[in-house]
Amino acid sequence: MKWENLISAKRLGQELRHSERHDDRSEFKRDYDRLIFSAPFRRLQNKTQVFPLPGSIFVHNRLTHSLEVASVGMSLGNDVARHLTKRHPELRDTLFEEIGTIVAAACLAHDMGNPPFGHSGEKAIQTFFAEGPGQELQSKLDFRFWSDITHFDGNAYAFRLLTHRFQGRRPGGFVMTYSTLASIVKYPYPSYFAKKSKFGFFTTEYEVYSRLANELGIPLISAGNGHECWARHPLVYLVEAADDICYEIMDIEDAHKLKILTYDETEQLLLGFFDEDTQSKIRHRITDEGLDDENERVVYLRACTIGLLVNLCVDVFVEHEDELLAGTFSGPLVDHISDRAREAYKTCADLSVKRIYRSKVVLDTELAGYKIIENLMHTFVEAVIHSDRYHSQQLLNMVSSQYDIHADDLETRVMAVIDYICGMTDVYALELYQKINGLSLPIV
């Protein structure tokens, strides 16, 4: 792959016409702004990150997480651009110098495909078809579509959201640049090639990704299972690194706020990324700054840790540029950082699984969220199958006209149900669940 091809300002849906410019923003900044001001992005404020949506103690939701990931992604991209333009002077004063903005825009979009209740919502959609009442539809659906819905993944849905021509929206969805779109596809293959649940795009968007890959010069490589898949766009690794850094470190901070972790435990985890000399310097700075409040100390430790991880991931990217462009680089960037930092990251990840992701407050939310999405899937899929029934018609009248819920084709109707449910916030999904099950009535 070549940087000159990989960084393209061409827009999906505007290939044959020139977009009139009214300001001096770059095309990639326009991507960023379109996402920030979009309704799907705003809805992330009411979608769970890990912990339940905040009460008296503020913890991260999908919106604040995405903004933080975008900030880290901007730093990663800008630092990589600075290093690589020194190595490749011919890249100066080209679109390559805007990779920080591209990565930041892709980071904003990376979680936009998450259904309500995150991974629990994903599992509810998958298992409704794979293990639940939806199994009866398998014989009526194309095997590729069946694979998509039984392996439903928020990453793939984000690509659909940004590219699909939903009714009532302008052609081409968000009309994003090719490079920004390619930078969010962590798994550049369809579901029926995937060894696990993760995949990059639904069958309905296969041709769109193929067009992007051809335009950007992304090659097909062996998937190791008798199939070929595309190599990752190199900027995907920076988007992934920004996400890896933020969710792991910020979850530790949130766990401290919620008193799942003590201050001493949190300090030990975050200082573990540094050698003893640096640890001593950080402690002295905390004392010199007069940071007596434990939450303020954790904020300072978190900032130091994120700064270190950004520098280490940039170093890995720059060192392995040739492998990244050849499509032969393996694993996320955090797997290749220094031994001390990598072990500290693994320690945080292991503790998160044991103490955070299995904590009672998280499990209670996941169980409730799973049941809500499972029930909504059952109710609305049943309605599109038996659309002639009175109750089905009442339910389908609730669905926005932007979703093709009345299509003649069964697959289109089923996907419209998924589109509708994925667009909900946690709060809206709960309220709708209560209404259609007679647990609440509208208050006038």
N, C-alpha and C positions, 0 to 999 in steps of 0.2 A: 504494500500500500504506500501511497505517496501523500504527504501533507497537502500538496497543491490540489489534489483531488478530494481529499477527505474533508476539507473545510470549504463548504459551498453555501452560498446565500440563496440558492434557488429555493423557491417555496412550493410545497405540495399544494396543487390546486391552482397555481398561477404560472405553470410552466410556459404557457403560450401567450401570456400577456405581461406587459411591464406594469409594475405597481407604482402608482404615482406617489412621490415623496412630498411630505409637508413639513418635515423637520430634519435635523441633522443626526438623528439616532441611527446607529448601525442596524442592519437587518436582525442581528442577534439580540441587540437591546430591545428591538421591537418584539421579538419572541418573548423575552423576559417580561416586558410590560403587559403583553396580551395575557400571559399566564397569571400575573399578579392581580389583574383586574377581572379575571374570569369568575363566573359563578362556581364552577367545580372546584377551583382553588379556594375560594372563600368558604365553601362547605367543609373544608378540612378542619376548620376550627371546632366543629362538632363531631369529629371522628376521633376515637380513642387511639392513642399511641401505644402505651402499655397499661398505665394505670387508669382507673375510671376518670371521667371528666371531672375537673376540679370542683371542690366545695370550698372550704375555708383555706385550704393549702393549694397553691397553684403548682401543677405539674404539666408536663408537656402534652399537647395534643398533636394531631397530624400537621396542623398549620404551623405551629411554632417549631416543630421538628423540621419541616420542609424549609422554613426560612433560615434556620441555623445550618442545615445541610447546604443550602445555596451559598451562604456566607463562606463556609469552609471550602466549597467547590470553587468559588471565585478565587480564593487564595491559592488553592492547588493549581488551577489553570493559569493564573498570572505568573506564578513562580516557575512553572514548567515552560511557559512561553519565554520568560526572561532567560532561562538557562539554554533552551534549544535555539533561540535566535543568535546566541553567542556562538554556538556550534555550527549553525547553518545561517550565515549572514544573508543568504538569498531569501530567507523567510521574513526579514524585516520589512516593515511597511506593506505587509500583505494581510489577508484575512486571518492568517495563523495567529497574529498577535491578539486576536479577540477570543482565544479559546477560553479565557477566564469567564467571559460572558456566556459563551455557549454552555460550558459546564454548569454555571450557576442556573441558567434557564432550565437545563435538563434536570438539575437537582430539585427545582421547584415542582417539576412535573412528575418526579419519580414515584410519588405515593398517591397521585390523583386517581389511580385506578383501584385503590383499596375500597372494598365494600364496607358497610357499617360493621363495626366491631372487629376490623382488621383480619388477622389470621383465623380467628374463630368464625367470622363471616365467610371467609374463603372455604373453610372446611365444611360449613353448612351447605354451601352451594354444591361443592364437589359430591358430598355424601348423599344429598337429596337424590342425585341421579345414580350414583354408584351403588348405594346401599338402601335408599329409601323408595318412596312411591314413584319417583321418576324413572326407576328401572324399566317400567313397562313401555317407555318410549324408545328404548334402544333399537328395536326392530324397525322403527318408523323413521330413523334419522341416519344420515350419512355417517360412516365410521369416523371420518375426520372431525365432524361436528361433535359427535359423541365423545371423542377423545378430548376435545376442547372443554366441554362442560364438566366432564368427570375429573379433569385435572385443573379446573378453573384457577387462574392465578391473577393476582392484582397487577403484576408487572405487565402481563400481556394486555390486561384491560386498559391500562394507562395508554398503551400505544393505540388501542382501538378508540379510546376517548378522544385522542388528539388527531386522529386521521379519518374516523368514520363519518360518513355524510348523514348524520341524523336529520330527520325532518325538522324544518324550522330553523336550521342553522345554515350559514353560508356554505357553499360547496367546498369540500375538502376539510371540514371540521375547523380546526384552529388556523389552518393555512400556515403551518410552521415551516422553518427552513429544514432542508434535508439533514444538515449536520446536527441540529438540535434533536430532531426525531431519532436519528440513528444512535445518538448518545444516551438514550434511555433504555435501549434494548440490551439487557444483560445476557439474555439467552437467545441468540439469533437463530432460532429454529422453531418449527411448529410443534404442537403438543404430541403428535404421533411419532416424532423422532426422540422425544424426551425420555431419559431413563427414569427420572423422578417427576414430581409435579411441575417443576419450574420449566417454563417455555416463554418465548418472546412475543408471539403474536398469534391471534386466532386465524383460522382458515379464511375468514372473511377479509383479513388484512394481509394475507400472504403475498398477493401480487403487489401491494403497496410497498412492503419491505423489500421485495425483489427489485422493484424499480429504484428504491433508494440505494441499495447495495450496488447495483449496476452503475448508477450515476457517480457514486463516491469511490468506486474501484475497490469495494470490499470483496475479497475472493471467497469462493467455496472451499472448505477444508473437510477432511474426514471427521465424522462424528464418532468414529470408533465402534459403531454398532451396525455397520453395513450401509449407513446413510451418509450423505454430505450435508453439512450445515455451513453457514457463513462464519467467517472470523468476526470477532468483536471489533467494532469501531474503537480505536485506541482511547478515545475520550470516555468511553464507558468505564474504564478502570478508574478514572478520576472521580466520576459520579459515584461509583461503588465505594471508593475509599472515603469520600466525604460522608456518605451514609454510614459506613462501618464505624468511622471515628465518632460521629455524633450520637448514634443510638447507644453505643456501648458506654461512652463516657457520661452522656446526659442521663441515662437510666440509673447510673450509680449516684449521680447528684439527686435525682428525684427520690431514689430509695432512702437517701439520708434525710431529705425533707420530711418524708413520711415515717421516719424513725424505724424503717425496716433494717437499716444499717446504722451502727453507732458512728460517731465522729472518728474514733480511733480506727475502726475498720475501714472507713472511707479514706482517711488519710493514708493508711498503709497501702491500700489498693492504688491510689493515684501516685504516691511517691515511688511505688514499685517500678515505674517506668524509667526512673533516673538512677544514675550511679550515686554512691554514697556522698561524694563531694558535692554534687548538684543538689541532692536532698538537703544537705546541711545549709547550702546557700538559700534554698527556697524557704526553709524554716526561719532563717535569719531575716529574710525579706518580710515574711508574715509578721514577725515581731516588730521590725522597724516600721512597718506600715500601720502598726497599732490595730491589727485585725483581731479583735477580741471575740467577735461573734462567730460561732462555729459555721453558720451558713456562709458568711463572707469568706471564711478561710477555705471552705470547699469550693466556692466560686473561683478563688485565686488558683487553687490546685488544679481545678478543671481547666482553666485557661492555659496554665503551663503545660498540661498534658496534651491538650489539643494542639498547641503550637509545636510541640515536639513531634507529634504524629504527622502533622502536615509536612514538616521538613523531611522526615524520614520517608514518607510516601513519594514526595517529589524526587528525592534522591533515587529511589527505586525506579520510578518511571523514566527518569533521564538516563540512568545506567542501562536500562533494558529497552531503550528506544527501538533498537533494531528488531528485537523479538516481538515487540508490540506491533510494529509495522508489518512483520512477517506473519502475524497471526499465530505465533508459536508460544507466546507467553502463557504460563499456566497459573491459575489461582488468582485471588485478589491481591492487591498491593500490600495489604497488611500482613500477608503470609510471608513476605520477603524483607521485612524491616529487621533491624538489629535484634540479636538474640534476646537481650534484656527486655526490650520493649515488646517483642513478640510474646515472650513468656508472661509479661505483665498483662498484656491484652488477653491472653488465654485465661489467666487467673480471673480477670474481671468477667469474661464470658462464662466461665464455669460457675462462678458464684452467682451470676445473674440468673442462670437456669435454676439453681438450687434455692436461692433465697428470694429472688424477685419474681421471676416468671411463674413460680409455683406458689407464690404467697397467696393467702386466702382472698385478699381483696382483688387480685388479678384473676384467680380461678373463678371466683363468683361472677365477675363481669363476663368472662369468656363463656361460662355455662349459660348465663342468661342471654347473651348475644347470640350464641349458637341456636338456642331455642326460638328466638324471635325471627332470625333469618330463615331457619328451617320452615317455620310456620308460614311466613310470607311467601316463600318459594312454593310450598304446597298449595296455598290458597290461589295464587295467581296463575300458576301453571295449570291447575285444574280448570281455572276460568277460561284460559285460551284453548284448552282441549275441548271443553263443552261450552262454547261461547253462545250457544242458543238458549241456555238456561237463564232464567230471570236473575238469579243471584249473580251469575257470571257477568251478565250485562251491567249490573249495578257496580260490580268491582272494576270492570274494564273502563267504565266511564270515569273512574278516578284517575286513570293514567293519563299523563300529559300527552298531547297530540304529537310531540316530537318523537315519540316512540311508536314504531310500526306494529302496534299491538293487534291490529285488525287485518294483518296481511293474510293472503290466501295460503302462503307457505307456512307449514308448522314450525320449521326451524327458525324462520324469521320471527314468528310470534314468541317462541320460547326464548330467543335471544333478546327480544324486546322486554320480556319480564326481567331477565338478568340486568339489562341496561337500566331499567326503572329502579330496581332494588339497589344496584350499585351506586346510583346517583343520590341515594338517601343519606342523611346524617344519622348518627346513632339515635339522637333524640327523636327525629322524624320517624325512624323505623319503629321505635318503641311506641310512639303515639299511634301510628297506623295499626300496629299489632293489637293494641288495646281497643281501638275503635272497631276493627273488623271482627274481633272476638267478643264484642259486647262487654268489655271491661271498663269502658268509659264512654261518655256521651259528650258531644260538643256543647260548650257553654256559650250562650248568646248574651 
